[in-house]
Amino acid sequence: MAYAQTLSLQPAYFYDAALGRDSRFGDAAAVLALSWAIALCARVSIPLPFTPVPLTGSTLGVLLAGALLGPRRGAAAAGLYLLQGGIGLPFFAGGAAGWACLAGPTGGYLVGFIPGAWTAGLLAGRGWDRRFWSNLTLLLAGSAVVLGCGLIGLSRFLPADRLLPAGLYPFLIGDLVKSGLAAALLPWGWRRLGRHSGAGLTE
């Protein structure tokens, strides 16, 4: 099929296919840019009265960074985001900053951004970002990794009977909605890229 042939010829990650891998400087610039994109997504923050963990858009930025750049560069973008927020830039939810954020109730979620981005990038490298449903699965898998890490960190601050109501249930619908809205972005981008390059992405 034409789609399978295209997959074998194109670079695995959208960033490489769209812009090429010119140099390590280009990769570094992409990692920096995506770390800032995560920070921009974190500006969308909704505090919840029954949990110390707010609803934010940062997870979506992390997963898109992984899918766009691949596991290593995506995880590097997430790590750089944490570093910049840790040293004092107002990059965390609500404009917060400092290493105390990583040691607090939200610290597990923040640290989980790194394996979450890695997971998204790993699945994108297998072509999961080329179709809506597989891309949705990619995003939900990355979200699950972030939530799992978050629950581990939050367990230091809340008793077991409050852990899931405060650290998981409030975010399931939001993650599903965000992932559903974002799931069409990369498949659409691949189709556009295929048309511009003359290599169709249809079966």
Secondary structure, 3 states (H helix, E strand, C coil): CHHHHHHHHCCCCHHHHHHCCCCHHHHHHHHHHHHHHHHHHHCCEECCCCCCCCEECHHHHHHHHHHHHCHHHHHHHHHHHHHHHHCCCCCCHHHCCCCHHHHCCCHHHHHHHHHHHHHHHHHHCCCHHHCHHHHHHHHHHHHHHHHHHHHHHHCCCCCHHHHHHHHCHHHHHHHHHHHHHHCCHHHHHHHHHHHHHCCCCCC
